Amino acid sequence: MPELDAVDRKIIDELQGGFPLCDEPYAAAAAQLGISGDELLGRLRRLLDARVLTRFGPLVQIERMGGAFVLAALRVPEERYDEVAGLVNALPQVAHNYRREHALNMWFVLATETPAGIGAAIARIEEATGLPVYAFPKEREYFVEMKLAARA
Amino acid sequence: MSDAPKLDAIDRALIVATQGGLPLAARPYRLVGEQVGVSAEEVMARLRAMLDAGIIRRIGAVPNHYAIGWTANGMTVWDVADERVDELGGRVGSLDFVTHCYRRPRALPDWPYNLFAMVHGNSRDEVRDQAARIAALLGDASRGGDILFSTRILKKTGLRIQVAAD
């Protein structure tokens, strides 16, 4: 795990949302954190390069654009795992993909611009892998809060 | 979804231009505007409107939760009586260690679970303790549950919309 100092943690904890919409937003955000704009930019570059941050920018809620998000899973034979991961990850509609410990051992999220795109993506994965896709569209959202504080 | 706010070509171009990240430069909105062909003021006004409409959830840092110390991540799943799942889902979602909580369809006979709650901790034992707290909250409304630990991130790019217009 990369070493994070107190300022890094503060950036991660306080800058997960609310990035200012103004001419010099890094300088404005940095002032709130008690550092200079250049220091914030330097640290963000370092945190992105070290993969502590996967991205810095807007997080789009695709359903509000008329699109769809669906959680889906595959039961992948162990000897085919890497091959199937490559086939699944190759689709731009696959937003993220995790290996999990279960008979259903590959769990990924499909994000498409139209609800019909989900079915098409599933069909492509089934055709490419020869495996049935288990689709778990959300029926109701009770809570979504992606913010997690950096732990010491 | 028929009630989805209408996005025009400029909104879409802004999303495409920023979905990989904002420019790391003193005036990022000006650079995005130059790329899209609008002023920095218009970029900001449109981002503000998309935030207000919920099209953009937030603007900021997206951490890799493994790298910031949340090394154990468990998708807890539960088979909850249909008539109680909505009430209990709301209560599970309000637990402080639950980051996402959804009702999803079962896939019988292989998959009996209809309530999904994502929990994060710094060890598997911590996640197991959290799952036990969910189990206690669900009580006899749950006929069973499981924890699916993640062992590898295979991909995490987030949303990528295509440049093509409607």
HADDOCK unambig.tbl for C-alpha pairs under 7 A between the chains (distance, minus, plus):
assign (segid A and resid 1 and name CA) (segid B and resid 67 and name CA) 5.61 0.50 0.50
assign (segid A and resid 2 and name CA) (segid B and resid 67 and name CA) 6.85 0.50 0.50
assign (segid A and resid 12 and name CA) (segid B and resid 61 and name CA) 6.53 0.50 0.50
assign (segid A and resid 15 and name CA) (segid B and resid 60 and name CA) 5.43 0.50 0.50
assign (segid A and resid 15 and name CA) (segid B and resid 61 and name CA) 5.70 0.50 0.50
assign (segid A and resid 16 and name CA) (segid B and resid 60 and name CA) 4.55 0.50 0.50
assign (segid A and resid 16 and name CA) (segid B and resid 61 and name CA) 4.49 0.50 0.50
assign (segid A and resid 16 and name CA) (segid B and resid 62 and name CA) 6.34 0.50 0.50
assign (segid A and resid 17 and name CA) (segid B and resid 58 and name CA) 5.05 0.50 0.50
assign (segid A and resid 17 and name CA) (segid B and resid 59 and name CA) 4.99 0.50 0.50
assign (segid A and resid 17 and name CA) (segid B and resid 60 and name CA) 4.62 0.50 0.50
assign (segid A and resid 17 and name CA) (segid B and resid 61 and name CA) 7.00 0.50 0.50
assign (segid A and resid 18 and name CA) (segid B and resid 58 and name CA) 6.58 0.50 0.50
assign (segid A and resid 18 and name CA) (segid B and resid 59 and name CA) 6.00 0.50 0.50
assign (segid A and resid 18 and name CA) (segid B and resid 60 and name CA) 6.66 0.50 0.50
assign (segid A and resid 19 and name CA) (segid B and resid 59 and name CA) 5.44 0.50 0.50
assign (segid A and resid 19 and name CA) (segid B and resid 60 and name CA) 5.44 0.50 0.50
assign (segid A and resid 21 and name CA) (segid B and resid 44 and name CA) 5.67 0.50 0.50
assign (segid A and resid 23 and name CA) (segid B and resid 27 and name CA) 5.83 0.50 0.50
assign (segid A and resid 24 and name CA) (segid B and resid 26 and name CA) 5.61 0.50 0.50
assign (segid A and resid 24 and name CA) (segid B and resid 27 and name CA) 5.09 0.50 0.50
assign (segid A and resid 26 and name CA) (segid B and resid 26 and name CA) 6.30 0.50 0.50
assign (segid A and resid 41 and name CA) (segid B and resid 24 and name CA) 6.24 0.50 0.50
assign (segid A and resid 51 and name CA) (segid B and resid 64 and name CA) 6.80 0.50 0.50
assign (segid A and resid 52 and name CA) (segid B and resid 63 and name CA) 5.88 0.50 0.50
assign (segid A and resid 52 and name CA) (segid B and resid 64 and name CA) 5.32 0.50 0.50
assign (segid A and resid 52 and name CA) (segid B and resid 67 and name CA) 5.13 0.50 0.50
assign (segid A and resid 52 and name CA) (segid B and resid 68 and name CA) 6.62 0.50 0.50
assign (segid A and resid 53 and name CA) (segid B and resid 61 and name CA) 6.56 0.50 0.50
assign (segid A and resid 53 and name CA) (segid B and resid 62 and name CA) 5.52 0.50 0.50
assign (segid A and resid 53 and name CA) (segid B and resid 63 and name CA) 4.09 0.50 0.50
assign (segid A and resid 53 and name CA) (segid B and resid 64 and name CA) 5.30 0.50 0.50
assign (segid A and resid 54 and name CA) (segid B and resid 62 and name CA) 5.69 0.50 0.50
assign (segid A and resid 54 and name CA) (segid B and resid 63 and name CA) 5.70 0.50 0.50
assign (segid A and resid 54 and name CA) (segid B and resid 64 and name CA) 5.72 0.50 0.50
assign (segid A and resid 55 and name CA) (segid B and resid 20 and name CA) 6.75 0.50 0.50
assign (segid A and resid 55 and name CA) (segid B and resid 21 and name CA) 5.63 0.50 0.50
assign (segid A and resid 55 and name CA) (segid B and resid 61 and name CA) 6.23 0.50 0.50
assign (segid A and resid 55 and name CA) (segid B and resid 62 and name CA) 5.22 0.50 0.50
assign (segid A and resid 56 and name CA) (segid B and resid 21 and name CA) 4.96 0.50 0.50
assign (segid A and resid 56 and name CA) (segid B and resid 22 and name CA) 6.18 0.50 0.50
assign (segid A and resid 56 and name CA) (segid B and resid 60 and name CA) 5.37 0.50 0.50
assign (segid A and resid 56 and name CA) (segid B and resid 61 and name CA) 4.49 0.50 0.50
assign (segid A and resid 56 and name CA) (segid B and resid 62 and name CA) 5.93 0.50 0.50
assign (segid A and resid 57 and name CA) (segid B and resid 18 and name CA) 6.61 0.50 0.50
assign (segid A and resid 57 and name CA) (segid B and resid 19 and name CA) 6.95 0.50 0.50
assign (segid A and resid 57 and name CA) (segid B and resid 21 and name CA) 4.55 0.50 0.50
assign (segid A and resid 57 and name CA) (segid B and resid 22 and name CA) 4.92 0.50 0.50
assign (segid A and resid 57 and name CA) (segid B and resid 59 and name CA) 5.12 0.50 0.50
assign (segid A and resid 57 and name CA) (segid B and resid 60 and name CA) 5.01 0.50 0.50
assign (segid A and resid 57 and name CA) (segid B and resid 61 and name CA) 6.53 0.50 0.50
assign (segid A and resid 58 and name CA) (segid B and resid 18 and name CA) 6.82 0.50 0.50
assign (segid A and resid 58 and name CA) (segid B and resid 19 and name CA) 6.52 0.50 0.50
assign (segid A and resid 58 and name CA) (segid B and resid 56 and name CA) 6.28 0.50 0.50
assign (segid A and resid 58 and name CA) (segid B and resid 58 and name CA) 5.82 0.50 0.50
assign (segid A and resid 58 and name CA) (segid B and resid 59 and name CA) 4.06 0.50 0.50
assign (segid A and resid 58 and name CA) (segid B and resid 60 and name CA) 6.33 0.50 0.50
assign (segid A and resid 59 and name CA) (segid B and resid 56 and name CA) 5.56 0.50 0.50
assign (segid A and resid 59 and name CA) (segid B and resid 57 and name CA) 5.55 0.50 0.50
assign (segid A and resid 59 and name CA) (segid B and resid 58 and name CA) 5.52 0.50 0.50
assign (segid A and resid 59 and name CA) (segid B and resid 59 and name CA) 6.04 0.50 0.50
assign (segid A and resid 60 and name CA) (segid B and resid 55 and name CA) 5.79 0.50 0.50
assign (segid A and resid 60 and name CA) (segid B and resid 56 and name CA) 4.31 0.50 0.50
assign (segid A and resid 60 and name CA) (segid B and resid 57 and name CA) 5.82 0.50 0.50
assign (segid A and resid 61 and name CA) (segid B and resid 54 and name CA) 6.88 0.50 0.50
assign (segid A and resid 61 and name CA) (segid B and resid 55 and name CA) 5.06 0.50 0.50
assign (segid A and resid 61 and name CA) (segid B and resid 56 and name CA) 5.57 0.50 0.50
assign (segid A and resid 61 and name CA) (segid B and resid 57 and name CA) 5.86 0.50 0.50
assign (segid A and resid 62 and name CA) (segid B and resid 55 and name CA) 6.78 0.50 0.50
assign (segid A and resid 64 and name CA) (segid B and resid 4 and name CA) 5.32 0.50 0.50
assign (segid A and resid 64 and name CA) (segid B and resid 5 and name CA) 6.88 0.50 0.50
assign (segid A and resid 64 and name CA) (segid B and resid 54 and name CA) 6.64 0.50 0.50
assign (segid A and resid 64 and name CA) (segid B and resid 55 and name CA) 5.12 0.50 0.50
assign (segid A and resid 65 and name CA) (segid B and resid 4 and name CA) 5.58 0.50 0.50
assign (segid A and resid 65 and name CA) (segid B and resid 5 and name CA) 6.54 0.50 0.50
assign (segid A and resid 65 and name CA) (segid B and resid 55 and name CA) 6.31 0.50 0.50
assign (segid A and resid 66 and name CA) (segid B and resid 1 and name CA) 5.01 0.50 0.50
assign (segid A and resid 66 and name CA) (segid B and resid 4 and name CA) 5.30 0.50 0.50
assign (segid A and resid 89 and name CA) (segid B and resid 155 and name CA) 6.51 0.50 0.50
assign (segid A and resid 92 and name CA) (segid B and resid 160 and name CA) 6.73 0.50 0.50
assign (segid A and resid 95 and name CA) (segid B and resid 156 and name CA) 6.12 0.50 0.50
assign (segid A and resid 95 and name CA) (segid B and resid 157 and name CA) 5.53 0.50 0.50
assign (segid A and resid 95 and name CA) (segid B and resid 158 and name CA) 4.51 0.50 0.50
assign (segid A and resid 95 and name CA) (segid B and resid 159 and name CA) 5.33 0.50 0.50
assign (segid A and resid 96 and name CA) (segid B and resid 155 and name CA) 4.81 0.50 0.50
assign (segid A and resid 96 and name CA) (segid B and resid 156 and name CA) 4.24 0.50 0.50
assign (segid A and resid 96 and name CA) (segid B and resid 157 and name CA) 6.15 0.50 0.50
assign (segid A and resid 96 and name CA) (segid B and resid 158 and name CA) 6.24 0.50 0.50
assign (segid A and resid 97 and name CA) (segid B and resid 153 and name CA) 6.27 0.50 0.50
assign (segid A and resid 97 and name CA) (segid B and resid 154 and name CA) 5.13 0.50 0.50
assign (segid A and resid 97 and name CA) (segid B and resid 155 and name CA) 4.86 0.50 0.50
assign (segid A and resid 97 and name CA) (segid B and resid 156 and name CA) 6.51 0.50 0.50
assign (segid A and resid 98 and name CA) (segid B and resid 150 and name CA) 6.26 0.50 0.50
assign (segid A and resid 98 and name CA) (segid B and resid 152 and name CA) 5.79 0.50 0.50
assign (segid A and resid 98 and name CA) (segid B and resid 153 and name CA) 4.71 0.50 0.50
assign (segid A and resid 98 and name CA) (segid B and resid 154 and name CA) 5.29 0.50 0.50
assign (segid A and resid 98 and name CA) (segid B and resid 155 and name CA) 6.98 0.50 0.50
assign (segid A and resid 99 and name CA) (segid B and resid 150 and name CA) 5.55 0.50 0.50
assign (segid A and resid 99 and name CA) (segid B and resid 151 and name CA) 5.56 0.50 0.50
assign (segid A and resid 99 and name CA) (segid B and resid 152 and name CA) 5.08 0.50 0.50
assign (segid A and resid 99 and name CA) (segid B and resid 153 and name CA) 6.44 0.50 0.50
assign (segid A and resid 99 and name CA) (segid B and resid 154 and name CA) 6.67 0.50 0.50
assign (segid A and resid 100 and name CA) (segid B and resid 148 and name CA) 5.75 0.50 0.50
assign (segid A and resid 100 and name CA) (segid B and resid 149 and name CA) 5.39 0.50 0.50
assign (segid A and resid 100 and name CA) (segid B and resid 150 and name CA) 4.22 0.50 0.50
assign (segid A and resid 100 and name CA) (segid B and resid 151 and name CA) 5.69 0.50 0.50
assign (segid A and resid 101 and name CA) (segid B and resid 148 and name CA) 5.54 0.50 0.50
assign (segid A and resid 101 and name CA) (segid B and resid 149 and name CA) 5.64 0.50 0.50
assign (segid A and resid 101 and name CA) (segid B and resid 150 and name CA) 6.52 0.50 0.50
assign (segid A and resid 102 and name CA) (segid B and resid 148 and name CA) 6.27 0.50 0.50
assign (segid A and resid 111 and name CA) (segid B and resid 159 and name CA) 6.35 0.50 0.50
assign (segid A and resid 113 and name CA) (segid B and resid 161 and name CA) 6.85 0.50 0.50
assign (segid A and resid 136 and name CA) (segid B and resid 104 and name CA) 5.67 0.50 0.50
assign (segid A and resid 136 and name CA) (segid B and resid 105 and name CA) 5.96 0.50 0.50
assign (segid A and resid 137 and name CA) (segid B and resid 104 and name CA) 5.95 0.50 0.50
assign (segid A and resid 138 and name CA) (segid B and resid 102 and name CA) 6.19 0.50 0.50
assign (segid A and resid 138 and name CA) (segid B and resid 103 and name CA) 5.88 0.50 0.50
assign (segid A and resid 138 and name CA) (segid B and resid 104 and name CA) 4.72 0.50 0.50
assign (segid A and resid 139 and name CA) (segid B and resid 103 and name CA) 5.38 0.50 0.50
assign (segid A and resid 139 and name CA) (segid B and resid 104 and name CA) 5.21 0.50 0.50
assign (segid A and resid 140 and name CA) (segid B and resid 102 and name CA) 5.65 0.50 0.50
assign (segid A and resid 140 and name CA) (segid B and resid 103 and name CA) 5.05 0.50 0.50
assign (segid A and resid 141 and name CA) (segid B and resid 101 and name CA) 6.29 0.50 0.50
assign (segid A and resid 141 and name CA) (segid B and resid 102 and name CA) 4.62 0.50 0.50
assign (segid A and resid 141 and name CA) (segid B and resid 103 and name CA) 6.55 0.50 0.50
assign (segid A and resid 142 and name CA) (segid B and resid 89 and name CA) 5.94 0.50 0.50
assign (segid A and resid 142 and name CA) (segid B and resid 90 and name CA) 5.14 0.50 0.50
assign (segid A and resid 142 and name CA) (segid B and resid 93 and name CA) 5.68 0.50 0.50
assign (segid A and resid 142 and name CA) (segid B and resid 101 and name CA) 5.32 0.50 0.50
assign (segid A and resid 142 and name CA) (segid B and resid 102 and name CA) 5.58 0.50 0.50
assign (segid A and resid 143 and name CA) (segid B and resid 93 and name CA) 5.00 0.50 0.50
assign (segid A and resid 143 and name CA) (segid B and resid 100 and name CA) 5.35 0.50 0.50
assign (segid A and resid 143 and name CA) (segid B and resid 101 and name CA) 5.07 0.50 0.50
assign (segid A and resid 144 and name CA) (segid B and resid 99 and name CA) 5.75 0.50 0.50
assign (segid A and resid 144 and name CA) (segid B and resid 100 and name CA) 4.39 0.50 0.50
assign (segid A and resid 144 and name CA) (segid B and resid 101 and name CA) 6.50 0.50 0.50
assign (segid A and resid 145 and name CA) (segid B and resid 99 and name CA) 4.95 0.50 0.50
assign (segid A and resid 145 and name CA) (segid B and resid 100 and name CA) 6.19 0.50 0.50
assign (segid A and resid 146 and name CA) (segid B and resid 99 and name CA) 5.83 0.50 0.50
assign (segid A and resid 150 and name CA) (segid B and resid 68 and name CA) 4.84 0.50 0.50
assign (segid A and resid 150 and name CA) (segid B and resid 69 and name CA) 6.31 0.50 0.50
assign (segid A and resid 151 and name CA) (segid B and resid 68 and name CA) 6.08 0.50 0.50
assign (segid A and resid 151 and name CA) (segid B and resid 69 and name CA) 5.16 0.50 0.50
